[in-house]
């Protein structure tokens, strides 16, 4: 093959991979593979002296977000990149530089005029992007107004945190490979509420233009922070010697490997502090030579023979996992790597035992198979679920076109992994030492089929100690962690149940005026699914989701088992007065003087009273503005000779003034 033909082949493969990468479609190659092919193309272009029109070395990778196209006031050029610290040191030229995260999302440009957002545009091809201003209030961090006069242009990254990605995947059951894949697939949506549900965050990484003369890049970023933006994390290297740059990169790398960064990153960005000097560079292709320099970690790859493919549960999918001869990578021993889905297996051309795999730890963290060096045999896709034994089938996502193996059994424990993971998380039951991978293993062993089984793991202490990779100490630690978690705050317990749309904030709001027991009792007894919608921050959708979950018989059974095992720690609620002390109320129908029935309930409880959902002999008063109604509650109250009072009468007797 001639150099020209090879260049055309590389350009076709790289551009196809980029299109998928930036538009929420299945990834056609790993970052490692893309970088290798890009470097090969760059080398061929240098040796031949020829750059073809569609070459990614001369064009910005583009997103094809649907919508009105807008030309950028300032071209959003891509950065030159390196994996060599020495090259970064030479680029710095002994001038003060800043290091910041190279966030792995989609670049957006926000423009403000006299303090108001005028445009929000995707990067597109670097010169023309898509206007998504209509979605601005659905993206966290895009401020509608700022305290600034004049013209301001900000460039930032639209990213989704790992935590929010896991919650979305839990609730939506969609097939997205990673947070960036989800973010890129979200900005073409027309439903603003759906975009908001995906919790996209806008993190500015540079102030492109300001009418004021601010020469320092660091001061520009401080200005953005002072205006209320959550800007990218950064560090100044005032004396950029080779050792100083190397030490700084080691510190930032440690942050990645210790999983402390909440957002996906794929490297670092170096920027000159002197923005005047930075603007004076030349433009080569679509790279401004001084605009910034991207540093990406050099992946250490090792070849190893495949031992077998393990089909394991992972949320809604049955995931293929490559188990291979142990290899040393980045200071640890690695012997397993998830293959994600059927599409990834097909892309890599995964074979059978004895195939030679090339393995890395992507971004220093995640073991990943990047290539099959020698294929032996063929991959056999199972037709039954390895967890429950029911029929398995290949599903093709309508959105991402990704092929995944699914179990036909809706009650299969394999579909509960993310729920189990949320249950043990720090924000949930806070059971230390049990990772998602560990849960996955215990599910496959048949030890966990519902949430209560996690609390019974100490019963398997002896078996855990015998497992490969565990031992006596690990088994004891798991036992101790579970026992410690048996007493839990009500809000953390409610969050741990993975009730759709009930995150940490919603759990806190639902429990703001009642105990956990009272909350579930109200939900189970109510005829109005929107009963909690009056609570600030809840709304009808969240209320309906919670009530339907609470009324489901299977959920009630799991909840009952859990409550029989744990001790719930409620927040102490001290009554503000005693006007309703010792009295039990039932509230029905519409209210007009209070904002909603929940406000009535909150007041009664603040005065030492109790509110229940149904009329009984213990009821002191039924509050109903339609006293003559023939509703079931009114009829029951009359049968039991329980007074029916209007809202006005309640206020007169128990609350003289309504503030």
Protein Blocks (a to p, Z undefined) as FASTA:
>chain_A
ZZklmmmmmmmmmmmmmmmmmnopacfbdfklmmmmmmmmmmmmmmnopacfklmklccc
ddfbecdddddfbacddddddfbfklmmmmnnopacdddddddddddddddeehiafbdc
dfknopaccdfklmmmmpghiafbdcdehjddddddddddfklmmmmmmmnopacfbfkl
mmmmmmmpfblklmmmnopacddfbdfbafbacfblklmmmmmmmnopacddddddfblc
fklmmmmmmmmmmmmmnopafbdcebdcdddfblmlmmmpccehjacfkloccddddddd
dddddfbdcdddehjbccdddddddddeehiacfbdcehiamlmmmnopacehiacdddd
eehlagcdfbdfbdghjddddfbdfklopacdddddfklopacdddfblklmklmmmmmm
mmmmmklnopghiafklmmmmmmnopafbfklmmmmmmmmmmmmmpghiajmlmmmmmmm
mmmmmpccfklmmmmnopghiafklmmmmmmmbcfklmmmmmmmpmbfklmmmpghkamm
lmmmmmmmmmpmklmmmmmmmmmmpccdddddddfblklgoiacddedjdfkbmblklmm
mmmmmnopacdfbdcfklmbdcdfblmbcbfklmmmmmnopacddfklmmmmmombaZZ
